[in-house]
Amino acid sequence: MSDTKYQLCLSLLNKCKTLKSVQQIQANFLKTGVDTDPFVAGKLILHCAVSIFDALHYAGRLLLQTPNPDAFMYNTLIRGLSESGTPQDAITTFIEMRRSSIAHLDSFSFAFVLKAAANFRFLRVGMQLHCQALVHGLDNHIFVGTTLISMYAECGGIEFSRKVFEEMREPNVVAWNAMLTACFRGGDMENAARVFDRMPLRNLTSWNVMLAGYTKAGELELARKTFVEMPMKDDVSWSTMIVGFAHSGCFDEALGFYKELGEVGMTPNEVSLTGVLSVCAQAGAFEFGKIIHGFIEKAGFNWLVSVNNALIDTYSRCGNVAMAQLVFERMPGNKDTVSWTTMIAGLAMHSQAHEAIQLFHEMEKSGNTPDGITFISVLYACSHAGLVDHGYQFFLRIKGKYNIEPAIEHYGCVVDMYGRAGKLDEAYEFVCRMPISPNDIIWRTLLGACSIHGNVELAEQVKERLSELDPNNSGDDVLLSNIYAISGKWKDAAAVRRSMTTQQIKKTPGWSMIEVDKILYSFAAGSGQNEIAEEAYEKLQEIMSRLRVEGGYVPQVGSVLHDIEDEEKEDSVSKHSEKLAVAFGMARLCEGRIIRIVKNLRICRDCHIVMKLISKIYGLEIVVRDRSRFHSFRDGSCSCRDYW
């Protein structure tokens, strides 16, 4: 074949974005007789295995149909499979390649199949592959050696990573970076720092590995120091700092890095934009999210599916599902499964269960196949709306219609669904019938339902199971103590508390966050006295007085878990973090603005009543995102319809 024809074939393939278009091109190749050319066949397999979504199976068929496939074709398929959801198939293909009399194993064969072993955490298989690389004399190849370092680290064999590295004759900067990453993967920051100091040559990746390692380990000051000392920074550097600080709950600092990125003259890219939108979503920074949305539209990033998906998630989790829907409906390109799932999850969080179910059916009609996460979102919607029968039918469809094996999360959703509806016996029976062993989260979900409905007897049985699976979880003891206290069993509640003290189990502190003038303010019950806290307390006292006079507010002291005087109980519930955050928002925000709060724990019944009264008496709209859902308070009622 002439060079011109080769170029034409490559040009046609590069334009293919779907499997259907590849098949059309292949039909053209068949007509012209070029399909038997090894170069063309190899490029077809490469395109299907690496460049086209959901075409890996077709790449496998192409390999089977190709007479005398060469090493490139096998390596290409192994590469695609190693990065897929079934990396074990890459190992099977590698074995078939070994048996082939035509294709010969090379460094790429081992590098790609070792990546498969790493992705599937196959330490034993990885060791066998290492032995085969030794037999073929490829263990000292820099590409294979580097992949071995990474494979052992992924499989938990950091000591083997170190041995491979030490035996390398002349490790290049990529090998040094792999060893650096391996140290962090094994949680060995001390040796990571030593490796970094010993490196004869560093590149930008070396510095970025250090940033990622430090931020993932929560060593934010070390990450900041490394970042400041970097001679050059790229998009990955900035994105790592933004996302890393956000994951540690340092939202202000994360947003600060994003602002600084623009100040130094760099343009945000897809990674940094999705990263900072994730920060906004976690922190409930609605106003900041709107600014970023404006930049996305102006800079022309709105055609990126990942960015649109992040926007949908941000608006949903910041309490404005209408804006999320607008982004979803106006997406310029094709929506993927993540787009549909994110929007369904947003509707579910906002108590719009029927709308979420309707969108699920629209997704099916659109040709997008729901995945396991989609079903979690639909089951969540049914659970929080009391649609038990609907939810169970969806659960049956996971396996029945889509042949997806239900995961522990799906079973947890069903338990939650029965529990919230007060069907505790059905929930317990369902747990006992589960084909997979229920974990601590399943039992904890059932314990939470016992707390909501005051079932002391079942709660004690469930707590026994939890004590075996996760004995040091403070939340379980708090829930049981809560159940005893509400039932008036103060001695039992006190015994649980004494046990927590003896075992040095600490209760997770509650906090609430509010964005005011693009600045995030955090409040906790019993916060220390500073100007911000004093302003919030002062406004809260004024609000509570008015609620008592005009709304007939009576504190729900049943939320307090101690056998103390009613006056002390009232004082305790009056200082919950969400009340302080709302009071601060009312003091600072202009009239007519929606007050948006993010809370790390479940909102208590007293705070729920207070929010409803404030929305009615002050004519405000308050949106609270607690640990599991949104509560939109307006005109004295809540979107959850008091079902949470």
N, C-alpha and C positions, 0 to 999 in steps of 0.2 A: 504494500500500500504506500502511496506517495505521502510526503510530508503534508501536502495540502489537504488530503483526505483525512489524515490524522487530526489536523487542526480543526477541520470541519466537524468531525465526530466529537472532539472535546468541546467545541463551542456549543453544539446541540445539547450535549449532556449537562453542561454548566448552566443552561437555561432551565433545566428541569427542576421543578420545586416539589412535585408530587409523584407518587408511584405511578399514577395513571399516565402522566406525561412521559415517564421513563419507559413505560410499556409501549407507548406510541412510537418513541424513538427506536426502541428495540425492533419493533415491527418493520420500521424503515431499514434498519440494518440487515434484517433477514432478507428483505427484497433485493438489496444491493449485494448481498453475499459477504459483507464485512464482519458479520457476527462471529465467524469462526476464527477471525484474527485474534491471537492471544492478547494483543494490546487493547483492542476494543472490548473483548470479554472482561479483561481485568479492570478497565475503567468503569464498565457497567456495574461490576460487583462492588467496586470501591464507592461509587456514587450511592448505591442502595444501602451499603453497610454503614456509611459514615455521614452522608450529606442529606438523606431523605428520612424524615420522621416516619416511623412505623413501616419501614421497607426492609428491615433486617431479614425477615423470613424469606423475602423474595431474593435477597442476595444469596441465601443458602440454596435456594432452588436453582439459581443461575450457576452456582459452583457445581452442583450435581449434574447439570445438563452440559457442562463444558468438558469436552474430551481432553484428557491429559492436563488437568489444571496445574499451574506452576506454583512456585513458592509465594509469589506476589499475591495471587488470588487467595490462597489459603491464609496468608498473613493478614490480608485485608479483612476477611471474614472473622478471623480470631480477634482482630482489633475491635471490630464493631461489637461482637458478642461480649468482649471483656468489659465494655463500657455500658452494656445493657442491663436490664433487670434480671437477666439469667446468665451471669458470667460463667456458670458451670458448663454451659454449652460451648464456651470457647475452649475449655479443656478437652471436651469430647472431640471437637474439630481438630485440635492439636494432635490428639491420638490418631485420628484418621490420616492426618498429614504424615505422621511418622510411618504409617503403614504404606504410604504411597511410594511407588517406585520412581516417580517422576519428580515430585517436589522434594527438595532437600531443606532440612532445618537450617535456619540462619539466625543471626542476632535478633532480627525483628521478631521471628517466631517466638523466641524465648521471652523477649521483653513484653510482648503483647499478652502471652499466656500467663506470665508472672503477674501482670496487672490484674488479670481475671482472678487468680488465686488471692491476691490482695483484697479485691473488692468483695470476694465471698468469704474472706477470713479463713482460707484453707491453708493453715500453717503446714500440716502434714503434706499436702499436695505441693505446696511451695518448696518444701525441702526436697521432695522427689524431683521436682523440676530443676532445682539447684544441682542435684547430683547428675542429671542428664546434661545440663550445661557444662559441667566438669568433663563428662565423657566426650562431648563434642568439642572441647577446647574453647568454649565461648564464655566461660565464667569470668575471664579477665577482660572481656570486651567491655569498654566503658559504658555502653548503653545497657548491656545486660547487668553489669555490676551495680549501676545506679538503680535499676529497677528492683534488683534483689534487696538493696538497702531499704527501699520504700515498702516492698512486700513484707519483709520481716517486721518492720515497724507497725504496719497496718494489722498484722496478725498477732501483735503483742510480744514479738521476739526481738526487743531492742538490743539485747546482747549479741544476737546474730547479725543485726544490722551493723553494729560496731566492728565485729570481726571481719565482715565482708569489706567494710571501708578500710580497715587497717591493712588488709591484704592487697588492696588496689595499688598498682605500681605508681601510676601518676594520675591521681584523681583530679578531674577538672572542676571548674566552679559549679557545674551542675551536680556533680557527685557530692561536693562539699555542702551544697544547699540541701540535697537529699538527706545527708547525715544530720544537718541542722534541724530539718523538719522531723526526722525520726526521733531526735532527742525530745522535742516538744510533744510529739505523739505519745511518747512514753512518760510524759510528765517530769522529765529530767531537765529542769531549767538551768541548773548549775552547769551541767555538761554542755548544754546548748550554748551558754555564754562562752565556755571554754573553746568550743568548736569555732564559734564566730570570731573570737580573738586570734585563733591560730590560722584562720583562712589566709592563704597567701594572696588571694585575689577575691574581691567581693564585687558583685554586681547589684543592680537594683533589686533583683529577686531575693538576694541574701538579706537585705534590709527589710524587705516586705515579709519574709518568713519570720524574722524576729518580731516584727509588729504583730503579726497574726498569732504567734506563739504567746507573747506577753498578754495580749488582750483576751485571748481565750482562757488563759490561766488567771485572769483578773488582776494581773500586775500592771495596772494602768499607768502608774508613774514611770515604771521602766519603759513602757511602750511610748509614753510621751517624750521621755528623755531620748530614746532611740530615734523617734520621729524628728525631733528638733535637730539632732546631730547629723541627719541624713544629708549628704551632699546634693542629692537630687531626689525628687518625689514624682511619682506618676499617679495615674488614676487609681491604681490598686492601693497605693500607700494611703491616699486620702479616704478611699472607701473602707479600707481596713480600720482606720481610726474611727470613722463615723459609725460603722456597724459594731465594732468592738466595744466602744464606750456605751452604745445603746444597749447591748446585751447585758452589760453590767448595771443597767438602770441609770446611767449618767446621761440623761437625755439632754440636759442643757449643754454639756460639753460636746456631745455628738452634734447637736445643731450648730454649736460654735465652730466646729471643724468645717462644717458645710459652708458656713458664712465666710470663713477664712479662705477656703478654696477659691471662692469667687474674688476675694480681695487680692489674691496673689496673681490674678489674671488667667486662671485655668478655667476651662469650660467643663461643667459636670458631664459625665458620660452615663451610659445606661446603668452601669453598676452603682455609681455614686448616687444617681437619682433614685433607683429602687431602694438603695440603702437608707437614704435620708427620709424617703417616704415611709419606710418601715419604722424609723424612729418616730415620725409624726403619728403613725398608727398606734404604736405602743404607748406613747405619752399622751395621746389625745390632743395633739397640737394642731387643731383645726385651722386656725388662722395661718400658721406657718405652712401648712399643707396647701392652702389655697394659693399662697405666693409661689410655691414650687410648681403647682399646676399651671399658673400663668406663665412661668418660665418655659415649661414643657411645650405649651402651645406656641409661644413666641419663637422658640429655638427649633421647632419642627421635630420634637421627639415623640409627638403624639401618635406616630405611625407604629411605634414599637409596642408589640403585644405585652411584653413584660412590664413596661412602664405603665400602660393602661391598667393592667391587672393590679399593680401596686397602688395606683390611684383609687381603684374601686375598693380595695382593702382599707386604704387610709380613710376615705370618706365614710365607709361603713363603720370602722372602729372609732372614728371621731364623732359618731352620732348623727351623721347626715346621710341617711340611706338614699334620699332623693337625689343628691348629687352623685352618689355612687351609681345609681341607675342611669343617670344622664350620661356619665362616662361610658358605661356599658353599652348603652343604645347607640352612642355616636362613634364607637370604635371603628376606625377607617378600614382595617383589614379583617381577616377571618378571626373569629373568636376561637380560642382553644379550650380544652377541658378545664384548665385553671381559671379562665375568664368566667365560664359558667358556674364553676364550683364556688369561686370567690363571691359572686353576686348572690348565689343561693345562700351561702353562709351569712352574708350581710343581712339579707331579709330575715333569716332565721334568728339572728342576734337581736333584731328589732321587733320580735314578736309577730312578724308577718308570715305566719306559717303557711297559710293558703296560697299567698303569692309565691313563696319559696317552692311549694309543691307544683304550682302551675309552671314556674320557670323550669323546673326539672323536666316536666313533660315536653316543654318547648325545646329543651336541650336534646332530648331523645329524637325529636322530629328533625332537628337541624343536622343530624348525622354525627354529632359529637357523642362519643361513648363515655358514660359516667364511669368514674373509677371509685376505688374504696373511699377516698376522701369526700367525693361527692355524696356518697351515701351517708357518711357521718354527718354531713351538713343537713341532709334531709331528715335524718332520724333526730338530730338535735332540734330542728324546727317542730317536729311532731311532739317531742318530749316536752318542750316549753310551752306548748299550746294545749296539752292534754289530749292530743289526737292519738290515742293508744292503738286503736284498731288500724288506722292508716299507717302508723309507724311500723306495726308488726308485719303488715303486708309488704312494706318496703324492705324490711329485714329479710323476708323470704325471697324477694326478687334478687338480692345480692348474689346468691348462689344459683337460684332457680333460673333466672333469665340471663344473667351476665357471667355466670360461671366464675365469680370472684369468691375466693375462700374468705368467709367473714373473719376479720381480725378481732383481737381482744377489745379494741375500741368500739366495734359495732355491738358486741355483746354488752359492753358498758352502757351504750346509749339505750338499749332496750331495758336494762335494769333501771336506769335513771327514769325512763319513760313510765314504767310501772310504779316506781317509787314516788315520783312527783304526783301521780294520780291517786296515791293512797292505797294502791293495790300491792301492799307489802308482801302478802302471802304469795302472790303470783311472781313477784320479783325474786323472792327467796327460792321458790321452786325452779324458776328459770336459771338461777345461778347454779343450783344443784344439778341441773340437767345439762349444763354446758359441756360440749365435747372437748373443750380445752380447759386446763386447770385455771380457775379464777385467780387473778393476782390481787395485790393489795388495793389497787384502784377500784376494782369491781366491788370488793367488800366495803371499801370506804364510801362508794356511791350509795350502797344500801344503808350504811350507817347514817349518811346524810339524810336519807329519806325517813329513817326512824326518828331523827331529830325534828324534821319538819312536822311529822304526824304524831310525835310523842309516844312511840312504841318502845317502852323500856325493856320489855322481855326480849324482843328480837334484837334490840340494840346490844344487850349484854352478850348474846350468842355471837353476833357479828364481831364485837370487840375482841372476843376470845380468838377468833380466826386472825384478826389483824395483829394481835399481840404476838402471834407466831410468825407472821410474815414481815412485819415492820414495827418492831416493839418501841422504837424511839420517835415515832411521829407525834408531834405535839397536837396536831389537828384532831386526831382520833380521841385523845384524852379530853380535849376541849369540848368536842361534840358530845361525848358521853356525860361529861360534867354538866353540859347545857341541858341534856335530856333529864338528868336527875333534878337539876335546879327547877326547871319548869314544872316538873311533877311534884315539887315540894320535898324531894328526898335530899335534904340539905346535908345530912350526915354522909350519904354516899357521894354527893358532889364534893364535899370537903375531903373525903378519903382519896378521890381521884386527884385532887389538887395537891394533897400531901405527897402522893406517889410521884407526881410530876416533879415536885421540889426535890424529893429524895434522889430521883434518877437524873436530876439536873436537866429536865426537858423544858425548853422555853417555848412559850407561845409565840407564833409568828405575829410581829407587830403590824397593826393596821395603818395604812397611809392612804391619803387621797391627794390628787394632783389637779391643778387648774391652770389654764393658760390665760394670762391677762397681758394685753399689749405685746403679744409674741414672746412673753417671758413665762417660764413654767415655775409655779409655786407649789411646794409640797407641804402637807400638814399631817401630823400624827396626833393621836389622842394624848393629852398631857404634854404637848410640845413645850419646849423651854420658852421662857419669856424673851421675845425680841420684838422689834417694832411691828413686824408683819403679824406675828402671833397675837400681840396685844390688840391690833386693829381688828383681827378676825374675832377674838373673844368679845370685844366691846360691841361689835355689830351683832354678834350672835345673841348676846344678852337682850339687846333691843328686840330682835326678831322673836325670841322665845316668849318674851312678855306679851307681845302683840298676839302671838298664836294662842296663848292662854285666854286672853280677853276676848278676841274676835273669833277664834276658831274652836274654843273649848278644848284645847289640847290637854291631854292627860298622858304623862310619860308612861311608856310601856316598859316597866322595870323588870318584866320577866326576861328581858334580854340580858340582864346583869346576872352573872353566874355565882355571886357570893351571897351568903346569908347575912346581909348587913341591913342597916336601917333604910327605910324608904327614901329619906332625904338624901342619904349618900348614894343610893341607886340612881336617883334622879340626876344628881350632879355628874355621875359617871356617864350615863347615856347622853347627857346634854353636850358632852365634849368629844363625841365621836368625830373622827377626822373629816368625814363627808359634810357634817354640819359646819365645821370650821371653814372648809373650802368654799361651800356655798355662801356663807356669810361674807367671806373675803371678796368673792365675786360680786356680791350685791353691793359691797362698799366701793368697789373699784370700777365695775363695768357700767357703761352708759345704759340708760333706761331703754328697755326694748330688746336688749341683747340676750341671746340664749346663753345660759350658764351651763358649761360642759365640765363634768367631773369624771376623773378616772380613779377607781378604787381597786386595791389589790385583793380585798376579801369580799365575801358576800354581804350585801347591804342588810342591816338588821331591821326588824319590824318597826322599831321606834323611829329610826331615820326615814324609813319609807313613808310613815305617816306624816312626819314633819315636812318632807319634800312635797307631799300632796297638798298639805295646808299652805305652805309658802306659795306654791303655784297658783292656788285659788285666791288667797288674801292679797298677795302682792301683784297678781296678774303676770307672773313670770313663767317662762318655759325652762325647765331644768332637765338636763340629760345626764344620767349617771351610768357609767359603764362599770359594773362590778366584776367579780372574778369570772362570771359565766355568761352575762347577758347585759342588754341595755334596758334602762328604765327611763322612759320619756314622760315627765310629769307636766301636765297641762290642765288648767281649770279644775284642779282638785282630784284628778284621776291619773292613773299610770297606764302606760301602754301594755304592761304585763298583766293587767286586769287582776292584780293581786294574786297571780299564780306564778310563784317563783320559788 
